[in-house]
Every structure is written in structure tokens, then in C-alpha cells.
Amino acid sequence: MQNPFSQRAASLAGPATDIQPVIPADDNDLSVFGLSIYVEIGGTVMFDTIAGETRTVEMTDFSILPVGVRRVRATGTTATGIHVLVLA
């Protein structure tokens, strides 16, 4: 099967090229900044944006929040199955 993305340049407009699981941590940025946050089991997500702001949002099961994220914090986060969509 031919890869329809092979000639396409990576773009912040999408699509993401990969998805990575997140282990929330208060002191460490993600190894790759995310284009969006994906949550399997809803709850509160506290995170730092790529703009440097700390935000807290409620997310439902199987939802995507299209915001650039540099860190998902352990403190204040109750959602589980968190992933970030990335450009690899």
C-alpha cells in the first residue's frame, strides 16, 4: 500500500504523525511537545501550554483538546489514558 503522507510536509495544521502516551509529571516537560491532548478516561487535566501558561480543564472520555502542550502535570490531573498527538 502506498503511503499517502510520504510526500506531505509535516504541518502544525495536521495531521499529527504519531501519538505518544503521557506520564504526568510536575517537574518534567514532555520529550516531544504535543499538538493536542487525547484522553481515554475523562477527568481533570492540568497542563502547561507551549505559550508557558498553566491550565486546568475537564475532559470527557475519548476526547481531544487541540492545544499545544509542553507538560501534563501530575498534581491536579485525574484523567487517565492521556496521550499527545505529535509531529515526529
N, CA, C and O atoms as a GROMACS GRO file, in nm:
protein
  352
    1MET      N    1   0.085  -0.117   0.000
    1MET     CA    2   0.000   0.000   0.000
    1MET      C    3   0.090   0.124   0.000
    1MET      O    4   0.189   0.130   0.072
    2GLN      N    5   0.054   0.221  -0.080
    2GLN     CA    6   0.129   0.345  -0.088
    2GLN      C    7   0.093   0.436   0.029
    2GLN      O    8  -0.024   0.448   0.065
    3ASN      N    9   0.193   0.500   0.088
    3ASN     CA   10   0.172   0.593   0.199
    3ASN      C   11   0.127   0.728   0.142
    3ASN      O   12   0.205   0.795   0.075
    4PRO      N   13   0.002   0.769   0.168
    4PRO     CA   14  -0.046   0.896   0.112
    4PRO      C   15   0.019   1.019   0.176
    4PRO      O   16   0.001   1.130   0.127
    5PHE      N   17   0.093   1.000   0.285
    5PHE     CA   18   0.156   1.112   0.355
    5PHE      C   19   0.304   1.126   0.321
    5PHE      O   20   0.369   1.219   0.369
    6SER      N   21   0.359   1.036   0.241
    6SER     CA   22   0.503   1.035   0.218
    6SER      C   23   0.555   1.162   0.151
    6SER      O   24   0.670   1.199   0.174
    7GLN      N   25   0.476   1.229   0.071
    7GLN     CA   26   0.519   1.350   0.003
    7GLN      C   27   0.469   1.478   0.071
    7GLN      O   28   0.493   1.588   0.022
    8ARG      N   29   0.402   1.462   0.182
    8ARG     CA   30   0.345   1.577   0.251
    8ARG      C   31   0.440   1.627   0.359
    8ARG      O   32   0.492   1.548   0.438
    9ALA      N   33   0.462   1.756   0.362
    9ALA     CA   34   0.546   1.816   0.467
    9ALA      C   35   0.470   1.816   0.600
    9ALA      O   36   0.349   1.837   0.603
   10ALA      N   37   0.542   1.792   0.708
   10ALA     CA   38   0.481   1.798   0.840
   10ALA      C   39   0.431   1.940   0.865
   10ALA      O   40   0.499   2.037   0.832
   11SER      N   41   0.311   1.950   0.922
   11SER     CA   42   0.249   2.081   0.940
   11SER      C   43   0.175   2.087   1.072
   11SER      O   44   0.116   1.988   1.115
   12LEU      N   45   0.179   2.202   1.136
   12LEU     CA   46   0.101   2.221   1.259
   12LEU      C   47  -0.048   2.215   1.231
   12LEU      O   48  -0.127   2.195   1.324
   13ALA      N   49  -0.088   2.231   1.106
   13ALA     CA   50  -0.228   2.222   1.068
   13ALA      C   51  -0.275   2.077   1.062
   13ALA      O   52  -0.395   2.052   1.047
   14GLY      N   53  -0.184   1.983   1.073
   14GLY     CA   54  -0.220   1.842   1.078
   14GLY      C   55  -0.199   1.773   0.945
   14GLY      O   56  -0.168   1.838   0.845
   15PRO      N   57  -0.215   1.647   0.944
   15PRO     CA   58  -0.245   1.564   1.062
   15PRO      C   59  -0.120   1.537   1.145
   15PRO      O   60  -0.007   1.554   1.097
   16ALA      N   61  -0.142   1.496   1.269
   16ALA     CA   62  -0.030   1.452   1.353
   16ALA      C   63   0.031   1.328   1.288
   16ALA      O   64  -0.037   1.254   1.217
   17THR      N   65   0.159   1.307   1.312
   17THR     CA   66   0.225   1.191   1.254
   17THR      C   67   0.238   1.075   1.352
   17THR      O   68   0.272   0.963   1.312
   18ASP      N   69   0.210   1.101   1.480
   18ASP     CA   70   0.219   0.995   1.579
   18ASP      C   71   0.141   1.037   1.704
   18ASP      O   72   0.101   1.152   1.718
   19ILE      N   73   0.123   0.942   1.793
   19ILE     CA   74   0.058   0.966   1.922
   19ILE      C   75   0.146   0.900   2.027
   19ILE      O   76   0.191   0.787   2.009
   20GLN      N   77   0.169   0.970   2.138
   20GLN     CA   78   0.256   0.918   2.243
   20GLN      C   79   0.186   0.920   2.378
   20GLN      O   80   0.120   1.018   2.412
   21PRO      N   81   0.201   0.812   2.455
   21PRO     CA   82   0.143   0.812   2.589
   21PRO      C   83   0.215   0.912   2.679
   21PRO      O   84   0.333   0.940   2.661
   22VAL      N   85   0.142   0.965   2.775
   22VAL     CA   86   0.196   1.064   2.868
   22VAL      C   87   0.191   1.009   3.010
   22VAL      O   88   0.090   0.956   3.054
   23ILE      N   89   0.302   1.024   3.080
   23ILE     CA   90   0.305   1.000   3.224
   23ILE      C   91   0.311   1.138   3.288
   23ILE      O   92   0.414   1.204   3.282
   24PRO      N   93   0.201   1.183   3.350
   24PRO     CA   94   0.200   1.317   3.410
   24PRO      C   95   0.314   1.335   3.510
   24PRO      O   96   0.344   1.245   3.589
   25ALA      N   97   0.377   1.453   3.505
   25ALA     CA   98   0.488   1.484   3.595
   25ALA      C   99   0.490   1.634   3.619
   25ALA      O  100   0.474   1.713   3.526
   26ASP      N  101   0.509   1.673   3.743
   26ASP     CA  102   0.510   1.814   3.778
   26ASP      C  103   0.639   1.886   3.738
   26ASP      O  104   0.639   2.007   3.719
   27ASP      N  105   0.749   1.811   3.724
   27ASP     CA  106   0.880   1.874   3.705
   27ASP      C  107   0.942   1.854   3.568
   27ASP      O  108   1.050   1.908   3.542
   28ASN      N  109   0.879   1.778   3.478
   28ASN     CA  110   0.943   1.747   3.350
   28ASN      C  111   0.853   1.779   3.233
   28ASN      O  112   0.735   1.743   3.231
   29ASP      N  113   0.911   1.848   3.133
   29ASP     CA  114   0.840   1.868   3.007
   29ASP      C  115   0.833   1.736   2.931
   29ASP      O  116   0.912   1.645   2.956
   30LEU      N  117   0.739   1.727   2.838
   30LEU     CA  118   0.730   1.611   2.750
   30LEU      C  119   0.854   1.604   2.662
   30LEU      O  120   0.916   1.707   2.635
   31SER      N  121   0.891   1.486   2.618
   31SER     CA  122   1.007   1.472   2.531
   31SER      C  123   0.982   1.534   2.394
   31SER      O  124   1.074   1.582   2.329
   32VAL      N  125   0.856   1.535   2.352
   32VAL     CA  126   0.813   1.600   2.228
   32VAL      C  127   0.686   1.678   2.261
   32VAL      O  128   0.590   1.620   2.312
   33PHE      N  129   0.684   1.806   2.232
   33PHE     CA  130   0.565   1.885   2.260
   33PHE      C  131   0.449   1.835   2.176
   33PHE      O  132   0.467   1.796   2.061
   34GLY      N  133   0.328   1.836   2.235
   34GLY     CA  134   0.210   1.783   2.167
   34GLY      C  135   0.131   1.891   2.094
   34GLY      O  136   0.127   2.006   2.137
   35LEU      N  137   0.068   1.850   1.984
   35LEU     CA  138  -0.024   1.937   1.911
   35LEU      C  139  -0.160   1.939   1.978
   35LEU      O  140  -0.232   2.038   1.971
   36SER      N  141  -0.195   1.828   2.042
   36SER     CA  142  -0.325   1.810   2.106
   36SER      C  143  -0.310   1.709   2.219
   36SER      O  144  -0.215   1.630   2.223
   37ILE      N  145  -0.405   1.713   2.311
   37ILE     CA  146  -0.413   1.614   2.419
   37ILE      C  147  -0.531   1.523   2.389
   37ILE      O  148  -0.639   1.570   2.354
   38TYR      N  149  -0.510   1.392   2.404
   38TYR     CA  150  -0.616   1.294   2.391
   38TYR      C  151  -0.632   1.223   2.525
   38TYR      O  152  -0.532   1.185   2.587
   39VAL      N  153  -0.756   1.205   2.571
   39VAL     CA  154  -0.784   1.142   2.699
   39VAL      C  155  -0.877   1.023   2.677
   39VAL      O  156  -0.980   1.036   2.612
   40GLU      N  157  -0.840   0.907   2.732
   40GLU     CA  158  -0.926   0.789   2.723
   40GLU      C  159  -1.036   0.791   2.830
   40GLU      O  160  -1.153   0.771   2.799
   41ILE      N  161  -0.997   0.816   2.955
   41ILE     CA  162  -1.093   0.822   3.066
   41ILE      C  163  -1.094   0.964   3.118
   41ILE      O  164  -0.992   1.014   3.167
   42GLY      N  165  -1.208   1.029   3.108
   42GLY     CA  166  -1.219   1.170   3.140
   42GLY      C  167  -1.192   1.206   3.284
   42GLY      O  168  -1.194   1.122   3.374
   43GLY      N  169  -1.168   1.333   3.304
   43GLY     CA  170  -1.140   1.389   3.435
   43GLY      C  171  -1.070   1.522   3.416
   43GLY      O  172  -1.076   1.582   3.309
   44THR      N  173  -1.005   1.566   3.519
   44THR     CA  174  -0.932   1.692   3.514
   44THR      C  175  -0.793   1.671   3.454
   44THR      O  176  -0.726   1.572   3.485
   45VAL      N  177  -0.752   1.764   3.369
   45VAL     CA  178  -0.616   1.762   3.316
   45VAL      C  179  -0.553   1.899   3.345
   45VAL      O  180  -0.605   2.002   3.301
   46MET      N  181  -0.442   1.898   3.418
   46MET     CA  182  -0.367   2.021   3.442
   46MET      C  183  -0.241   2.011   3.356
   46MET      O  184  -0.168   1.912   3.362
   47PHE      N  185  -0.217   2.114   3.276
   47PHE     CA  186  -0.106   2.109   3.182
   47PHE      C  187  -0.048   2.247   3.159
   47PHE      O  188  -0.110   2.348   3.191
   48ASP      N  189   0.074   2.250   3.103
   48ASP     CA  190   0.139   2.374   3.064
   48ASP      C  191   0.134   2.383   2.912
   48ASP      O  192   0.170   2.288   2.842
   49THR      N  193   0.090   2.498   2.862
   49THR     CA  194   0.081   2.518   2.718
   49THR      C  195   0.219   2.553   2.662
   49THR      O  196   0.312   2.583   2.737
   50ILE      N  197   0.229   2.549   2.529
   50ILE     CA  198   0.356   2.590   2.468
   50ILE      C  199   0.379   2.739   2.486
   50ILE      O  200   0.491   2.786   2.468
   51ALA      N  201   0.275   2.814   2.521
   51ALA     CA  202   0.289   2.957   2.550
   51ALA      C  203   0.337   2.982   2.693
   51ALA      O  204   0.363   3.096   2.731
   52GLY      N  205   0.349   2.874   2.773
   52GLY     CA  206   0.401   2.887   2.908
   52GLY      C  207   0.296   2.907   3.016
   52GLY      O  208   0.330   2.935   3.131
   53GLU      N  209   0.170   2.894   2.980
   53GLU     CA  210   0.062   2.910   3.078
   53GLU      C  211   0.022   2.774   3.136
   53GLU      O  212   0.026   2.673   3.065
   54THR      N  213  -0.016   2.771   3.263
   54THR     CA  214  -0.070   2.650   3.324
   54THR      C  215  -0.221   2.658   3.319
   54THR      O  216  -0.280   2.758   3.362
   55ARG      N  217  -0.283   2.554   3.268
   55ARG     CA  218  -0.429   2.549   3.251
   55ARG      C  219  -0.484   2.422   3.314
   55ARG      O  220  -0.415   2.321   3.324
   56THR      N  221  -0.607   2.430   3.357
   56THR     CA  222  -0.679   2.315   3.410
   56THR      C  223  -0.811   2.305   3.337
   56THR      O  224  -0.888   2.401   3.335
   57VAL      N  225  -0.838   2.189   3.277
   57VAL     CA  226  -0.962   2.168   3.204
   57VAL      C  227  -1.022   2.034   3.242
   57VAL      O  228  -0.952   1.942   3.283
   58GLU      N  229  -1.153   2.025   3.228
   58GLU     CA  230  -1.225   1.899   3.244
   58GLU      C  231  -1.243   1.839   3.105
   58GLU      O  232  -1.290   1.905   3.013
   59MET      N  233  -1.205   1.713   3.091
   59MET     CA  234  -1.220   1.644   2.963
   59MET      C  235  -1.306   1.520   2.982
   59MET      O  236  -1.299   1.454   3.085
   60THR      N  237  -1.385   1.490   2.882
   60THR     CA  238  -1.471   1.373   2.885
   60THR      C  239  -1.396   1.252   2.828
   60THR      O  240  -1.288   1.267   2.771
   61ASP      N  241  -1.453   1.134   2.844
   61ASP     CA  242  -1.395   1.012   2.788
   61ASP      C  243  -1.374   1.028   2.638
   61ASP      O  244  -1.459   1.082   2.568
   62PHE      N  245  -1.261   0.979   2.590
   62PHE     CA  246  -1.226   0.974   2.447
   62PHE      C  247  -1.237   1.110   2.379
   62PHE      O  248  -1.294   1.123   2.270
   63SER      N  249  -1.180   1.212   2.444
   63SER     CA  250  -1.188   1.347   2.386
   63SER      C  251  -1.049   1.399   2.350
   63SER      O  252  -0.947   1.353   2.402
   64ILE      N  253  -1.049   1.496   2.258
   64ILE     CA  254  -0.927   1.560   2.212
   64ILE      C  255  -0.939   1.709   2.238
   64ILE      O  256  -1.041   1.771   2.208
   65LEU      N  257  -0.832   1.766   2.294
   65LEU     CA  258  -0.824   1.910   2.317
   65LEU      C  259  -0.713   1.963   2.227
   65LEU      O  260  -0.596   1.935   2.251
   66PRO      N  261  -0.748   2.040   2.122
   66PRO     CA  262  -0.647   2.087   2.027
   66PRO      C  263  -0.571   2.209   2.079
   66PRO      O  264  -0.601   2.323   2.042
   67VAL      N  265  -0.473   2.184   2.166
   67VAL     CA  266  -0.390   2.291   2.221
   67VAL      C  267  -0.247   2.240   2.230
   67VAL      O  268  -0.223   2.124   2.264
   68GLY      N  269  -0.151   2.327   2.200
   68GLY     CA  270  -0.011   2.289   2.212
   68GLY      C  271   0.025   2.270   2.359
   68GLY      O  272  -0.004   2.357   2.441
   69VAL      N  273   0.087   2.157   2.391
   69VAL     CA  274   0.115   2.125   2.531
   69VAL      C  275   0.262   2.085   2.547
   69VAL      O  276   0.317   2.010   2.467
   70ARG      N  277   0.323   2.137   2.653
   70ARG     CA  278   0.463   2.105   2.682
   70ARG      C  279   0.478   2.015   2.804
   70ARG      O  280   0.579   1.945   2.817
   71ARG      N  281   0.379   2.015   2.895
   71ARG     CA  282   0.386   1.934   3.017
   71ARG      C  283   0.245   1.901   3.063
   71ARG      O  284   0.157   1.987   3.059
   72VAL      N  285   0.224   1.777   3.106
   72VAL     CA  286   0.100   1.740   3.173
   72VAL      C  287   0.137   1.716   3.318
   72VAL      O  288   0.220   1.630   3.348
   73ARG      N  289   0.076   1.790   3.406
   73ARG     CA  290   0.112   1.786   3.548
   73ARG      C  291   0.042   1.670   3.621
   73ARG      O  292  -0.074   1.639   3.594
   74ALA      N  293   0.115   1.608   3.713
   74ALA     CA  294   0.058   1.502   3.795
   74ALA      C  295  -0.039   1.560   3.898
   74ALA      O  296  -0.149   1.509   3.918
   75THR      N  297   0.004   1.669   3.961
   75THR     CA  298  -0.081   1.735   4.059
   75THR      C  299  -0.200   1.798   3.988
   75THR      O  300  -0.182   1.877   3.895
   76GLY      N  301  -0.318   1.763   4.030
   76GLY     CA  302  -0.439   1.820   3.971
   76GLY      C  303  -0.496   1.741   3.855
   76GLY      O  304  -0.606   1.771   3.809
   77THR      N  305  -0.424   1.640   3.806
   77THR     CA  306  -0.472   1.560   3.693
   77THR      C  307  -0.536   1.432   3.744
   77THR      O  308  -0.473   1.354   3.816
   78THR      N  309  -0.663   1.411   3.706
   78THR     CA  310  -0.733   1.288   3.743
   78THR      C  311  -0.768   1.203   3.621
   78THR      O  312  -0.797   1.084   3.636
   79ALA      N  313  -0.767   1.261   3.502
   79ALA     CA  314  -0.794   1.186   3.380
   79ALA      C  315  -0.685   1.082   3.361
   79ALA      O  316  -0.572   1.100   3.408
   80THR      N  317  -0.717   0.973   3.292
   80THR     CA  318  -0.618   0.868   3.266
   80THR      C  319  -0.618   0.831   3.118
   80THR      O  320  -0.707   0.870   3.043
   81GLY      N  321  -0.517   0.756   3.080
   81GLY     CA  322  -0.503   0.721   2.940
   81GLY      C  323  -0.475   0.844   2.856
   81GLY      O  324  -0.531   0.861   2.748
   82ILE      N  325  -0.386   0.928   2.906
   82ILE     CA  326  -0.355   1.056   2.839
   82ILE      C  327  -0.246   1.032   2.734
   82ILE      O  328  -0.148   0.962   2.759
   83HIS      N  329  -0.266   1.090   2.618
   83HIS     CA  330  -0.171   1.085   2.509
   83HIS      C  331  -0.159   1.225   2.449
   83HIS      O  332  -0.248   1.308   2.466
   84VAL      N  333  -0.048   1.250   2.379
   84VAL     CA  334  -0.037   1.372   2.299
   84VAL      C  335  -0.017   1.332   2.154
   84VAL      O  336   0.053   1.236   2.123
   85LEU      N  337  -0.081   1.409   2.064
   85LEU     CA  338  -0.060   1.392   1.922
   85LEU      C  339   0.059   1.478   1.884
   85LEU      O  340   0.068   1.594   1.924
   86VAL      N  341   0.152   1.421   1.808
   86VAL     CA  342   0.280   1.488   1.781
   86VAL      C  343   0.315   1.486   1.633
   86VAL      O  344   0.259   1.410   1.554
   87LEU      N  345   0.409   1.572   1.598
   87LEU     CA  346   0.477   1.566   1.469
   87LEU      C  347   0.611   1.500   1.495
   87LEU      O  348   0.697   1.560   1.560
   88ALA      N  349   0.630   1.380   1.447
   88ALA     CA  350   0.755   1.307   1.473
   88ALA      C  351   0.856   1.331   1.364
   88ALA      O  352   0.967   1.278   1.371
   0.00000   0.00000   0.00000
